[in-house]
Amino acid sequence: MFGNPAVNRLYLHSALLAVAENGGGIFIFVFLLDSGVPLPLTLCALAATTLSRYFMRPGVVPLARHIGLRKTLVIGVVIEAIAYLTLSRVHGLGAWLAIYIALGALGSTLYWTCYHAYFAALGDSEQRGSQEGTKQAINGLVAIAAPVLGGTLLAKGGPMVAFGAITVVQLLAAVPLVGARNVAVPKDATIDRKTRRFAARVMFADSFFGACTNYVWQIALFVTLGEHFDSYGKAMALAALFGAVATIATGRLIDLGHGKRILKIAYGLAALVLIVKASAFGTPLRAVVANAFGALLGPLLLPALMTPIYNMAKASSCPLRFHTITEGGWDLGCAAACLIAAGMLAAGLGFSLPILMGCAGLGAAYSFLRPRYEPGRVTESRSR
């Protein structure tokens, strides 16, 4: 788990970034709601961000070829930090919201496309599940206190103090990347059509599900808890503690050849979580319990999803181009789910149906991933 020095740097980087995401990132859309952005338009703002990312993404490969994958990754970290500062100025619909959407989209486009390619290239195919599980476990452990801190700062100090502190943490996350190994981006590379279709489809399905069980649910939880940042932060911290326990074991089991079983358990549990969350809206205690129960999804789903994805990226002719495809699929799936959910909420249908519609993405993702867990396929890393 810790035998690869390059991956160890990424563990530290990811841990610092997890503090920023759990102390600030999970508050973004509930903050927009609190600042005066109407509920359906809050989801439309997320859709606008992800759609902007989709159209920005083709520019990542030329930039990374020119300055290097690692430097592009660092630039993404810095731009996301600046985006937090602009978020603190948002008060309802207006120019600052548009600026935040633009910067947030640009920063996350550069960061996540390069991060996934970087992790895929530097990681070890035969230990991929363990490395992904270790990363998620470290992130979960260090981020347990972050939601409480973020919620308290927002409630007591206001957005400038809270998001200012998160900006500093976000910038610190770039430090482990300084001096890290670079990964060359080939000038010419082609990802075959079959691989492109699989990558785009599985990430579209996953993000459609993820938008329902995360973004729609986060807003539902915030509303259920009386729209109090500190209560919301404590609920998210409890979930992080609950979820950190099972993470490392899950990835290790995938490496030992039990990936198919983990896949079935993970996606079966995910369907149950959607049902529990959909029924918990409006009842604070049930919502907090459902949120904690839902935290088991990360430790199970992410290693099951990302192990074959990262190994396919490493085996491809260009991990960066591969993840340009996966992230593009993610953008479109997330945007679609958010826009449909916004329409449902605007029509007065409540939160239960938008949460439950995540089952469509869940079923599709499972059907795409299942063949990848046939014997010998998950850990294959043969270059094409």
C-alpha positions in Angstrom: 0.0 0.0 0.0 2.9 2.4 0.8 5.6 0.9 -1.3 5.3 3.3 -4.2 6.9 6.7 -3.3 5.1 8.5 -6.1 1.7 7.2 -4.9 2.6 8.2 -1.3 2.9 11.8 -2.4 -0.6 11.5 -3.9 -1.9 10.1 -0.7 -0.7 13.3 1.1 -2.0 15.6 -1.6 -5.4 13.8 -1.6 -5.6 14.0 2.2 -5.1 17.8 2.2 -7.5 18.2 -0.7 -10.1 16.0 1.2 -9.9 18.5 4.1 -10.7 21.3 1.7 -13.5 19.4 0.0 -15.1 18.2 3.2 -14.6 21.6 5.0 -15.8 23.7 2.0 -16.7 21.7 -1.0 -19.6 19.9 0.6 -21.0 23.3 1.6 -21.0 24.9 -1.8 -24.5 24.2 -2.9 -26.2 24.5 0.5 -24.4 27.8 0.8 -25.8 28.9 -2.6 -29.3 27.9 -1.3 -28.7 29.9 1.9 -27.4 32.9 0.1 -30.6 33.3 -1.8 -30.3 31.2 -4.9 -33.7 29.4 -5.4 -33.6 25.6 -4.8 -34.1 24.5 -8.5 -31.6 27.1 -9.7 -29.0 25.8 -7.2 -29.0 22.5 -9.0 -29.0 24.4 -12.4 -25.8 26.2 -11.2 -24.2 22.8 -10.7 -25.4 21.7 -14.1 -23.9 24.9 -15.6 -20.6 24.2 -13.9 -20.4 20.6 -15.2 -21.5 21.5 -18.7 -18.9 24.3 -18.8 -16.3 21.7 -17.8 -17.4 19.5 -20.7 -16.7 22.2 -23.3 -13.4 23.3 -21.6 -12.0 19.8 -21.4 -10.6 19.5 -25.0 -8.1 22.2 -24.0 -6.5 20.1 -21.2 -4.4 17.8 -23.5 -2.7 20.6 -25.4 -1.9 22.5 -22.2 -0.5 19.4 -20.5 1.6 18.5 -23.5 3.1 22.0 -23.4 3.8 22.4 -19.7 3.5 18.9 -18.3 0.8 16.9 -16.6 2.0 17.7 -13.1 2.1 21.5 -13.6 -1.3 21.4 -15.2 -2.6 19.6 -12.1 -1.1 22.2 -9.8 -2.7 25.0 -11.8 -6.0 23.3 -11.4 -5.5 23.2 -7.6 -4.7 26.9 -7.5 -7.7 28.0 -9.6 -10.0 25.9 -7.5 -8.6 27.7 -4.4 -9.4 31.1 -6.0 -12.9 29.9 -6.9 -13.6 29.4 -3.1 -12.8 33.1 -2.5 -15.3 34.1 -5.2 -17.9 31.8 -3.8 -17.8 33.8 -0.5 -19.0 36.9 -2.4 -22.1 35.2 -3.8 -25.4 36.7 -2.7 -28.2 35.2 -4.8 -28.2 35.3 -8.6 -25.7 37.8 -10.1 -22.2 38.4 -11.4 -20.3 36.7 -8.6 -22.3 33.5 -9.1 -21.4 33.5 -12.8 -17.7 34.2 -11.9 -17.7 31.3 -9.4 -19.2 28.9 -12.0 -16.6 29.9 -14.6 -13.6 29.5 -12.2 -15.0 26.4 -10.5 -15.5 24.8 -13.9 -12.0 25.7 -15.2 -10.2 24.6 -12.0 -12.0 21.3 -11.7 -11.6 20.6 -15.4 -7.8 21.0 -15.2 -7.5 19.3 -11.8 -9.7 16.2 -12.1 -8.8 15.2 -15.6 -5.1 15.4 -14.8 -5.4 13.9 -11.3 -7.1 10.7 -12.6 -4.5 10.4 -15.4 -1.6 11.0 -12.9 -2.9 8.5 -10.4 -3.5 5.9 -13.2 0.0 6.3 -14.6 1.9 6.3 -11.3 -0.1 3.5 -9.6 0.5 -0.2 -9.7 -2.1 -2.3 -11.6 -1.7 -5.4 -9.4 -2.3 -3.2 -6.2 -4.8 -0.8 -7.7 -7.7 -1.8 -5.4 -5.5 -1.5 -2.3 -4.1 1.9 -3.4 -7.5 3.3 -4.2 -8.9 1.9 -0.9 -5.9 3.3 1.1 -6.4 6.7 -0.5 -10.1 6.7 0.3 -9.4 5.6 3.9 -6.8 8.3 4.5 -9.1 10.9 3.0 -12.0 9.7 5.2 -10.0 9.7 8.4 -8.4 13.2 8.0 -11.7 14.7 6.8 -13.8 13.6 9.8 -13.3 16.9 11.6 -13.4 19.1 8.5 -17.2 19.3 8.1 -17.6 20.3 11.7 -15.0 23.0 11.3 -16.4 24.2 8.0 -20.0 24.3 9.4 -18.9 26.1 12.5 -16.9 28.7 10.6 -19.8 29.4 8.2 -22.3 29.6 11.1 -20.1 31.8 13.4 -17.6 33.6 11.1 -19.4 33.9 7.8 -18.5 32.9 4.3 -15.4 35.1 4.0 -13.7 33.5 7.0 -14.9 29.9 6.2 -14.0 29.9 2.5 -10.9 32.0 3.1 -9.6 29.2 5.4 -10.5 26.5 2.9 -8.6 28.5 0.2 -5.4 28.2 2.3 -5.9 24.4 2.8 -6.6 24.0 -0.9 -3.3 25.8 -1.7 -1.4 23.7 0.8 -2.6 20.6 -1.1 -0.4 21.7 -4.0 2.8 21.4 -1.9 3.2 17.6 -2.1 3.1 17.9 -5.9 6.1 20.2 -6.0 9.1 18.2 -7.2 6.9 15.1 -7.8 7.5 12.9 -10.8 6.2 14.2 -14.1 4.3 12.1 -16.6 4.8 12.7 -20.3 1.8 13.3 -22.5 2.3 11.8 -26.0 1.9 14.0 -29.0 -0.2 11.6 -30.9 -2.3 8.9 -29.3 -5.7 7.3 -30.1 -8.1 5.6 -27.8 -10.0 2.9 -29.6 -13.7 3.3 -30.1 -14.8 0.4 -27.9 -12.8 1.8 -25.0 -14.1 5.3 -25.5 -17.7 4.1 -25.5 -17.2 2.1 -22.3 -15.4 4.9 -20.5 -18.0 7.6 -21.4 -21.0 5.4 -20.7 -19.9 4.0 -17.3 -19.0 7.5 -16.0 -22.2 9.0 -17.3 -24.2 6.4 -15.4 -22.1 6.7 -12.3 -22.4 10.5 -12.2 -26.1 10.4 -12.9 -26.4 8.2 -9.8 -23.9 10.3 -7.9 -25.7 13.5 -8.5 -28.9 12.0 -7.0 -27.3 10.4 -4.0 -24.9 13.2 -3.2 -25.9 16.6 -4.6 -29.7 16.3 -4.4 -29.4 14.5 -1.1 -27.0 17.1 0.4 -29.6 19.8 -0.3 -32.4 17.6 1.1 -30.3 16.9 4.2 -29.6 20.6 4.7 -33.3 21.5 4.4 -34.3 18.7 6.8 -31.8 19.9 9.4 -33.4 23.4 9.4 -30.7 24.9 7.0 -28.2 25.2 9.8 -24.6 24.9 8.6 -23.2 23.6 12.0 -25.9 20.8 12.2 -25.2 19.9 8.6 -21.5 19.8 9.2 -21.8 17.5 12.2 -24.0 15.1 10.2 -21.4 14.9 7.4 -18.6 14.4 10.0 -20.5 11.4 11.5 -20.9 10.0 8.0 -17.1 10.4 7.3 -16.3 8.5 10.6 -18.8 5.8 9.7 -17.5 5.3 6.2 -13.7 5.3 6.9 -13.8 2.0 8.7 -14.5 -0.3 5.8 -12.4 1.3 3.0 -9.0 -0.4 3.0 -10.4 -3.9 3.3 -12.6 -3.3 0.2 -9.8 -2.5 -2.1 -7.7 -5.3 -0.8 -10.4 -7.8 -1.5 -10.6 -6.6 -5.1 -6.9 -7.2 -5.5 -7.3 -10.7 -4.1 -9.8 -11.6 -6.8 -13.1 -10.9 -5.0 -14.0 -7.8 -7.1 -17.1 -9.4 -8.6 -18.5 -10.1 -5.2 -17.6 -6.6 -4.0 -19.3 -5.1 -7.1 -22.6 -6.9 -6.3 -22.5 -5.9 -2.6 -21.6 -2.3 -3.4 -24.3 -1.8 -6.0 -26.9 -3.7 -4.0 -26.1 -1.5 -1.0 -26.3 1.6 -3.1 -29.8 0.8 -4.2 -30.8 0.3 -0.6 -29.2 3.6 0.4 -31.2 5.5 -2.3 -34.4 4.1 -0.9 -33.5 4.9 2.7 -32.5 8.5 1.8 -35.6 9.1 -0.3 -37.8 8.0 2.7 -35.8 10.1 5.3 -36.4 13.6 3.9 -38.2 15.8 6.5 -37.2 13.7 9.6 -33.9 14.9 11.1 -32.9 11.8 13.0 -33.7 9.5 10.1 -31.9 11.8 7.7 -28.7 11.8 9.9 -28.9 8.0 10.1 -29.5 7.6 6.4 -26.5 10.0 5.7 -24.2 7.9 7.9 -25.4 4.7 6.3 -24.8 6.2 2.9 -21.2 6.8 3.8 -20.5 3.1 3.3 -21.0 3.7 -0.4 -17.6 5.4 -1.0 -15.5 2.6 0.5 -17.4 0.1 -1.6 -18.3 1.8 -4.8 -15.1 3.8 -5.5 -12.6 1.0 -5.5 -15.1 -1.2 -7.4 -15.6 1.6 -10.0 -12.1 3.0 -10.2 -9.9 -0.1 -10.2 -10.9 -1.2 -13.7 -11.0 2.5 -14.9 -7.5 3.3 -13.7 -6.1 0.1 -15.1 -7.7 0.7 -18.5 -6.2 4.2 -18.4 -2.7 2.9 -17.6 -3.0 0.3 -20.4 -4.2 2.8 -22.9 -1.9 4.8 -25.2 -2.5 8.0 -23.2 -4.0 8.1 -19.7 -4.8 11.8 -20.0 -6.8 11.4 -23.2 -8.5 8.4 -21.6 -9.6 10.4 -18.6 -10.7 13.3 -20.8 -13.3 10.9 -22.1 -14.3 9.6 -18.6 -14.6 13.1 -17.1 -16.6 14.2 -20.1 -19.0 11.4 -19.5 -19.2 12.3 -15.9 -20.0 16.0 -16.7 -22.9 15.1 -19.0 -24.4 12.5 -16.6 -24.2 14.9 -13.6 -25.7 17.8 -15.6 -28.5 15.6 -16.8 -29.4 14.4 -13.4 -29.3 17.9 -11.9 -31.4 19.5 -14.6 -34.1 16.7 -14.3 -34.1 17.0 -10.5 -34.4 20.8 -10.8 -37.4 20.4 -13.0 -39.0 17.9 -10.6 -38.4 20.3 -7.6 -39.7 23.3 -9.5 -42.9 21.2 -10.3 -43.4 20.6 -6.6 -42.6 16.8 -6.7 -40.4 16.9 -3.6 -37.0 15.3 -3.0 -37.9 11.6 -2.9 -38.4 11.1 -6.6 -35.2 13.0 -7.7 -33.2 10.9 -5.2 -34.8 7.6 -6.4 -34.1 8.3 -10.0 -30.5 7.6 -9.2 -31.4 3.9 -9.5 -31.4 4.3 -13.3 -27.7 5.4 -13.3 -26.9 2.8 -10.7 -28.3 -0.1 -12.8 -26.6 1.1 -15.9 -23.2 1.4 -14.2 -23.4 -2.0 -12.7 -24.2 -3.6 -16.1 -21.2 -1.8 -17.7 -18.8 -2.8 -14.9 -19.8 -6.4 -14.4 -17.9 -7.8 -17.5 -14.8 -6.0 -16.4 -14.6 -8.3 -13.4 -14.3 -11.5 -15.3 -11.1 -13.4 -14.4 -7.9 -11.6 -15.5 -9.6 -8.4 -16.7 -9.4 -6.0 -13.7 -5.7 -6.0 -13.2 -4.6 -6.3 -16.8 -2.1 -3.6 -17.8 -0.9 -4.7 -21.2 0.1 -1.7 -23.3 -1.9 -1.2 -26.4 
